[in-house]
């Protein structure tokens, strides 16, 4: 699991859902949670929270300008690659911290991923868990 620490910057609520904006160093990421500030005391501006997401939910793109709907983008360089027959593990050094991604080894080959290459790790808003 990827675990990062940040502080809640803003919360937008509609019915029983909240879109939570979290600052992690110079990066703002978003998480959608089935809770509101009135039902969960953790959801307050300024609160320090842990952001958790699975390695298998990190999508890799080369370059830095991706025109896609994913809000959470971590630009960095590949610091480590471990490839097996089917799956590969990448560690990306970003301003938010180290992000681990598990993708297919075929994808590593197709994208010509190598240590030192600049990439963007992307995570869908609904895959982010916010906790204490």
C-alpha positions as CSV (number, residue, x, y, z in Angstrom):
1,X,0.0,0.0,0.0
2,X,1.1,3.6,-0.7
3,X,0.8,5.8,2.4
4,X,1.3,9.5,2.4
5,X,0.5,12.2,4.9
6,X,-1.1,15.5,4.2
7,X,-3.5,18.1,5.5
8,X,-7.1,18.7,4.4
9,X,-7.3,21.9,2.3
10,X,-11.0,21.9,1.3
11,X,-14.1,19.8,1.4
12,X,-17.0,20.0,-1.0
13,X,-20.1,18.0,0.2
14,X,-23.2,16.9,-1.7
15,X,-25.8,14.8,0.1
16,X,-23.8,12.0,1.8
17,X,-20.6,12.3,-0.3
18,X,-17.6,14.6,0.2
19,X,-14.8,15.5,-2.2
20,X,-11.8,16.0,0.0
21,X,-8.8,18.1,-1.2
22,X,-5.6,17.1,0.5
23,X,-2.3,18.9,0.3
24,X,0.8,16.7,0.3
25,X,3.9,19.0,0.1
26,X,3.2,20.9,-3.1
27,X,0.7,18.5,-4.6
28,X,-3.1,18.6,-4.0
29,X,-4.9,15.3,-4.4
30,X,-8.6,14.5,-4.2
31,X,-10.5,11.7,-2.6
32,X,-14.2,11.0,-2.7
33,X,-15.6,9.6,0.6
34,X,-19.0,8.4,1.7
35,X,-19.1,10.7,4.7
36,X,-19.5,14.4,5.5
37,X,-18.0,16.8,8.0
38,X,-21.1,16.4,10.1
39,X,-20.9,12.6,10.2
40,X,-17.1,12.2,10.4
41,X,-15.0,14.5,12.7
42,X,-11.8,13.7,10.7
43,X,-13.2,15.7,7.8
44,X,-12.2,19.2,8.8
45,X,-10.0,21.7,7.0
46,X,-6.4,21.6,8.4
47,X,-6.7,18.1,9.8
48,X,-3.6,15.9,9.2
49,X,-4.7,12.7,7.5
50,X,-3.1,9.6,6.0
51,X,-3.8,9.0,2.3
52,X,-3.7,5.3,1.3
53,X,-4.0,3.6,-2.1
54,X,-3.1,0.3,-3.6
55,X,0.0,-0.2,-5.8
56,X,-2.2,-1.8,-8.4
57,X,-4.3,1.3,-8.7
58,X,-1.4,3.5,-9.8
59,X,-1.5,4.0,-13.6
60,X,1.8,5.0,-15.3
61,X,2.1,7.5,-18.1
62,X,5.3,8.9,-19.7
63,X,5.7,12.6,-19.8
64,X,3.8,15.1,-17.7
65,X,0.9,16.5,-19.8
66,X,-1.9,14.0,-19.8
67,X,-5.3,15.3,-20.9
68,X,-7.4,12.7,-19.0
69,X,-10.0,12.8,-16.3
70,X,-7.8,11.5,-13.5
71,X,-7.2,14.3,-10.9
72,X,-4.5,12.7,-8.9
73,X,-1.2,12.9,-10.7
74,X,2.3,12.4,-9.2
75,X,5.1,13.5,-11.5
76,X,8.5,12.0,-10.7
77,X,11.3,9.8,-11.9
78,X,11.5,6.0,-11.7
79,X,13.9,5.1,-8.9
80,X,13.5,1.4,-9.0
81,X,12.1,-1.3,-11.3
82,X,11.7,-5.0,-10.4
83,X,10.4,-7.1,-13.2
84,X,9.1,-10.6,-13.0
85,X,7.5,-12.7,-15.8
86,X,4.0,-11.1,-15.6
87,X,4.2,-8.1,-13.2
88,X,6.6,-5.4,-12.5
89,X,7.0,-3.1,-9.4
90,X,8.1,0.5,-10.0
91,X,9.0,3.0,-7.3
92,X,8.5,6.6,-8.4
93,X,10.3,9.5,-6.6
94,X,7.8,12.4,-6.4
95,X,7.4,15.6,-4.5
96,X,4.8,13.9,-2.4
97,X,7.1,11.0,-1.5
98,X,7.8,7.6,-3.0
99,X,4.9,6.1,-4.9
100,X,4.8,2.3,-5.7
101,X,3.1,1.0,-8.8
102,X,2.5,-2.6,-9.9
103,X,1.8,-2.9,-13.6
104,X,2.3,-5.7,-16.2
105,X,5.8,-6.4,-17.4
106,X,4.5,-6.0,-20.9
107,X,3.5,-2.4,-20.1
108,X,7.0,-1.7,-18.8
109,X,8.4,-3.0,-22.1
110,X,5.8,-1.1,-24.3
111,X,6.5,2.2,-22.5
112,X,10.3,1.6,-22.5
113,X,10.3,2.3,-18.8
114,X,13.8,2.6,-17.2
115,X,15.3,3.9,-14.0
116,X,15.7,7.7,-14.2
117,X,12.8,8.2,-16.7
118,X,10.3,10.9,-15.9
119,X,6.8,9.5,-15.5
120,X,3.4,10.4,-14.1
121,X,1.7,8.1,-11.6
122,X,-2.1,8.6,-11.6
123,X,-4.7,7.4,-9.2
124,X,-8.5,7.7,-9.6
125,X,-10.2,9.9,-6.9
126,X,-12.4,7.0,-5.8
127,X,-9.4,4.8,-5.1
128,X,-8.0,7.1,-2.4
129,X,-8.7,6.2,1.2
130,X,-8.5,9.0,3.8
131,X,-7.8,8.0,7.4
132,X,-6.1,9.2,10.7
